[in-house]
């Protein structure tokens, strides 16, 4: 009897030592997954549970920017590291909605763990239930209803972050469930691995056959190239078949833009080689691109034969009639096509080398734009800012991003992104202010990189207070604010309101805000002062101080490809 009582006591003690709260279990799984920080805004029970396991919190000033930071982190690591965001139920989740929508349209993998109202009250109006409201901007959207379900739900959520088309994954965690105990150990969690599906051999052969028969094929490389870390394979394939390559805005840097076969980025504003070679192309091979039609992305003309390689079957035929669509990881399919060409000894035939023509068209394009890029105008031309930034940065050790509107359209056609992941571009949904969070997240992922964000004052007005997040979290980024005291480009959409009431006018000084928030701020109004001020700001960033350079510019309506 005594021995039995002793055994029962030991069992009770063991049960007590193996039980933990739901919050502790979730944090333990994140630890097992190698999560380096948990991003968000309080209150969330996950912050303390994670901190107890030495996973530090990164607290932004707004929930939307917290999600933007997670997006920048995920994109700077090509999705190889798990980006995790948590916010409070109700207003926290509501405020995060815009950031998740942006990430969904950008095809960015992240794990979103909002807390939820106590079970039984979550569906009571006006309570905001994440599971119901985020379902159209996530690829998997569930809520935990029993604490014992956490092991399988966390495994399922992380599996979906890692596999298939990249996108945010949401698991809502009711606060009362997080406080409950369960008998499970995070050490039993099995880390899901990423699958890289290949194409059928016959599909690969058909793709290659069409490309070899084409007279003027062209490649459109999307963000999937970056997600699959497939730049080297893409370069080998393009060189093997001598095919010019352009990228989508999200895919910029997926193909080195200093390569002789690089055409540039096919955005709303774009360099001349993109138009020149797209016009003459007979076959367009879209690699790792959803082929989304957008105001900000150059459309593919209807007379082209389109081939598409994508992870998501929903992309096929979505916006374009595709002659052949292949479902697979773009890196895997590129390797298959290269192997097929080499094994079969296939030859190009008479197709000429396009590199001389690319260089000629690019040289003429740059000659036309150099007067704006090197302009001595007062106020300063925004193109002069772009040019000086290009001269000051080392593209190999830097990560740059932009904001929506004119900064994107003026920057993207000219900046030469030569290293994968060195440019965080975006061009589907384009919420003003997103670039600041992207830059902070990129610096979090790659602290050794020089990270620069180019934005307008309208964008800064949306999120500027989160400059303090960069200061407080020791993430020194450089933000360049182009200040022209107008909502750039908006006068044409409201001409009467602009003429009668000045509806497109805004005012403000932004360098003092940076100083007040604990960083470095400077304002430049003369073109000859721009380069020294830029170099000084970059030195301060490299020295560990978040910096803001405000540049007084004029409004510039001329855009590459549209003028």
LUMBA-42870 format. One record per residue (C-alpha): residue in one letter; x, y, z. Coordinates in steps of 0.02 Angstrom, whole numbers, plus 50000, padded with zeros to 5 digits. Layout:
aXYZ/...
END
This chain:
x500005000050000/x501385012050047/x502305008349886/x500715011449786/x500395027749875/x502175033149840/x501995028949655/x500365038849644/x501205053849726/x502615053049599/x501345052349458/x500465067549528/x502105076949540/x502565072249362/x500865078149300/x501105094849387/x502825097249311/x502285093149134/x500725103949130/x500875121849067/x499735135849013/x499165137648834/x500215153448817/x501765144548881/x501475130248760/x501315141848609/x502885151148661/x503785134648683/x503355129448506/x504005146148441/x505615142748535/x505735125448457/x505495133648286/x506965145248315/x505945161148322/x507105175548367/x505815188648417/x503945190848430/x503285206548347/x501685215848389/x500805227348509/x500105223448683/x499135216448761/x499525198448718/x499885184448838/x501195178348716/x502395192548754/x502745187048933/x502695168548892/x503965171248752/x505065182748856/x505185169148990/x506015158448855/x507195172448802/x506205177148647/x506205196148655/x504695206648607/x504765219848471/x503395232148514/x502895243948374/x501885259848397/x500465253648288/x499815236348247/x499855239448060/x501705243948065/x502045228648174/x501385217948032/x502395228047905/x503955224548010/x503565206048006/x503355207147817/x505035215747797/x505835202447907/x505045188147809/x505545195347642/x507325199347696/x507535181047750/x506615174447595/x505375166247713/x506735155047786/x506445161747962/x504735161848043/x504005179248062/x502745179848205/x501535193948250/x500345195048397/x499085208448445/x497645210748564/x495895204748523/x494645218048468/x495485234548424/x497205226748406/x496625214348275/x495585227648190/x497095239148175/x498175225048106/x496965221447965/x497775233347839/x499505226047867/x498895208147844/x497985213347684/x499605220847619/x500575204947662/x499245194047580/x499365203747418/x501265203647428/x501245184647450/x502235185147612/x502285170247733/x502015174847915/x501165167848070/x499845179548141/x499315174948318/x498015187548378/x497225184448545/x495345182048547/x493895186948657/x493495174448795/x492565159748721/x490695162548717/x490815181248691/x491845181948531/x490355181948412/x489355194848509/x489185211248414/x490185222548406/x491595210848458/x492835208348315/x493175189948286/x494775187548187/x494305170248124/x492805177448031/x493525194047974/x495245189047909/x494745173847808/x494865182747640/x496615189647671/x497445174047743/x497665156947666/x497185148047829/x496155156147965/x495645146448119/x495305148948304/x495775137448447/x494235131848544/x495035119348663/x496735120648743/x497085102448705/x496985106648519/x498485118348526/x499815105348477/x498945100348316/x498395118248275/x500145125448297/x500865111648189/x499535114448057/x499785133348056/x501675132548040/x501535119047906/x500495130947803/x501695145347828/x503105134347762/x502215125847618/x501225130447465/x500925148247403/x501675160747526/x500375170347627/x499925175247805/x499225161347914/x498085165748061/x497745156348221/x496625165648344/x496985161848527/x495605166148652/x496325173848809/x495435161848926/x496125147148827/x497895154048843/x497685154149032/x497115135949038/x498325121649070/x498695107148955/x499725091548971/x500925093448825/x502745097548796/x503395109348660/x504885097748642/x503685085148564/x503285097548425/x503895091348257/x504545105648150/x503675105547980/x504875105447834/x504635114647670/x504165104547517/x504795109847345/x503655101547219/x504305097747045/x503425097846878/x503015082946769/x504425078846647/x503265080546500/x502745097946557/x504565102946572/x504945096446397/x503465106146326/x504035122346408/x505775120346337/x505125115746165/x504065131646157/x505525142446214/x506745134946089/x505515137545947/x505195155745995/x506045169645898/x506055182546037/x505615174846205/x505695184946365/x505655180046549/x504575188746679/x505285184246849/x504175186447001/x504385185947189/x504365167047183/x506165167747123/x506645176447285/x505565165047393/x506375149747315/x508145157247323/x508225153047138/x509225167747070/x510735157147026/x509635144746932/x508765158846841/x510415166446786/x511035149646724/x509415146546628/x509365163846550/x511185162546496/x510915144946428/x509485150546315/x510055168746294/x508365175446352/x508155193346417/x507425194646592/x506285207546669/x505555206646844/x503925211246926/x504005225147058/x503915212047196/x505235201647108/x506495215647085/x508245209447134/x507745191447092/x508815193446935/x510395204146949/x510025220446859/x511845223146814/x511815207146711/x511925209446520/x510245200546499/x509325211246628/x507975222846563/x507385230346729/x505745230346821/x504065229846731/x503135241946843/x501985256246801/x503565266546779/x504945256346700/x506565257646600/x506495257546410/x507235240046385/x505675232646465/x504505240546337/x505675237546192/x505885218846220/x504115215546280/x503445223546121/x504485212246009/x504265196446114/x503245181846047/x503355171046204/x503315176946386/x503875164546520/x503225170046690/x504265161946827/x503665162947007/x502395176246962/x500525176546994/x500305186846834/x499175198846926/x498445213346830/x498725229346927/x498805247946895/x500595247246960/x501195232646851/x501505233546664/x500225222246578/x500735208546458/x500015212246284/x498655200646221/x499645194746069/x500955185646173/x501065166946205/x501145165646394/x501945151446491/x501815151646680/x502685142546823/x501885145446994/x501595136747160/x499775141847163/x498545133547045/x497365148247072/x498585159246975/x498325149646814/x497135158646698/x496725171146836/x497065187046737/x497815180546575/x497485166546454/x498995155246483/x499575143546344/x500405131946469/x500365132846658/x501495122446770/x501245120146957/x502875118647051/x504235126947150/x505085138647027/x506825133647085/x506435115347057/x505675118446886/x507155128946831/x508345114946880/x507255102646784/x507265113346627/x509155115846635/x509435097146659/x508265093046515/x509165104846395/x510885098246443/x510405079846443/x509535080946275/x510895091646197/x509595104046136/x510195119046036/x509565136646011/x509665137245824/x509875154445747/x509265165445888/x510445180445903/x511275185946064/x510195200446130/x511475208046249/x512135221446129/x510365227146090/x509925227846275/x511465238446311/x511055250246168/x509255253046222/x509765255446404/x511115268046358/x509875278446258/x508645277646402/x509915283446530/x510535297346415/x508765304146404/x508525303946593/x510235309846650/x509735328346644/x508405324646776/x509485312746877/x510875325746889/x509755341146890/x510325356846982/x508535363047002/x507895371847157/x506875364547238/x507835348447215/x507255335947086/x506695319347164/x507705310947027/x509265319447093/x508905311147261/x508775294347174/x510415297247082/x511375302747236/x510725287847333/x511315276247194/x513055283947204/x513145283347394/x512565265447426/x513475249147401/x512105238547321/x512935222547381/x512835226947567/x511235237247564/x509365234147566/x508245247547495/x506385249747488/x505175263247439/x503445269047479/x501915269647369/x501605283147240/x502935294147162/x504395287847268/x504135270347198/x503875276247019/x505395287547024/x506555275347112/x506155258247040/x506615261246856/x508365267546897/x509025258747052/x510095243847000/x509745229347118/x511165217147092/x510965205347242/x509445194547286/x508445202447426/x509335219247412/x507735227847355/x506035225747438/x504835230647300/x502945230247304/x501645234347176/x499945226247202/x499025234347347/x500075249447394/x499625256747563/x500525272847601/x501775270947743/x502165252447724/x503985255447675/x504515261247848/x503995244847929/x504775234947787/x506435243847817/x506385240748005/x505975222347976/x507385220647850/x508615228147974/x507985216148106/x508315201547989/x509985207647925/x510795219248053/x512405220147954/x511525228047803/x511315246547770/x509425248647755/x508625263747671/x506805268347646/x506265281747521/x504555289147556/x503485304447528/x502815315747664/x501055308747644/x501725291447683/x502735298047830/x501155306047896/x500335288947905/x501675280048006/x503035292548053/x502895289948240/x503555272248215/x505235280048174/x505375279248364/x505225260348353/x506825259948251/x507665271048381/x507055261548534/x507375244248462/x509135248648404/x508735245848221/x509615260348135/x508825263147966/x508905278247853/x507245285947804/x507285298747664/x505735309647657/x505395318847495/x504495334747547/x503585345047416/x502085350747521/x500825342247408/x499975325547391/x501025320747239/x499995316847085/x498305318847169/x497835335747095/x497325327346932/x496065316447024/x495245331347111/x495585346647003/x494105356947064/x494455353647248/x496285357547219/x495975373847127/x494615380347242/x495205374047411/x497005368047393/x496455350447435/x498125343147382/x499155354247498/x500015347947656/x501295355947770/x502585350947898/x504405348847942/x504985331147974/x506805331648027/x506325339448195/x505135324948224/x506575312648202/x507615322448328/x506165323148451/x505965304248437/x507785301248482/x508575299248310/x509565310248194/x508655322248079/x509275334247944/x508445344547808/x509205348347637/x508575361647518/x510065364647401/x510635351647273/x512475354147310/x512155349847493/x511245333647454/x512715321747435/x513655327547592/x512055326547693/x511665309247626/x513415302847664/x513325310147840/x511645301747871/x512315285147808/x513815286747923/x512655289748070/x511625274448025/x513195263848013/x513665270748183/x512045264348256/x510885279448249/x509215278948159/x509175293948043/x507975304047939/x508475315147794/x507145327347738/x507405333747561/x506445348747493/x505945343647317/x504775349547182/x503305339447120/x503855329146970/x502515322046855/x503705314246727/x503875295446747/x504945283146650/x503925273746522/x502525286446533/x503455301646466/
END
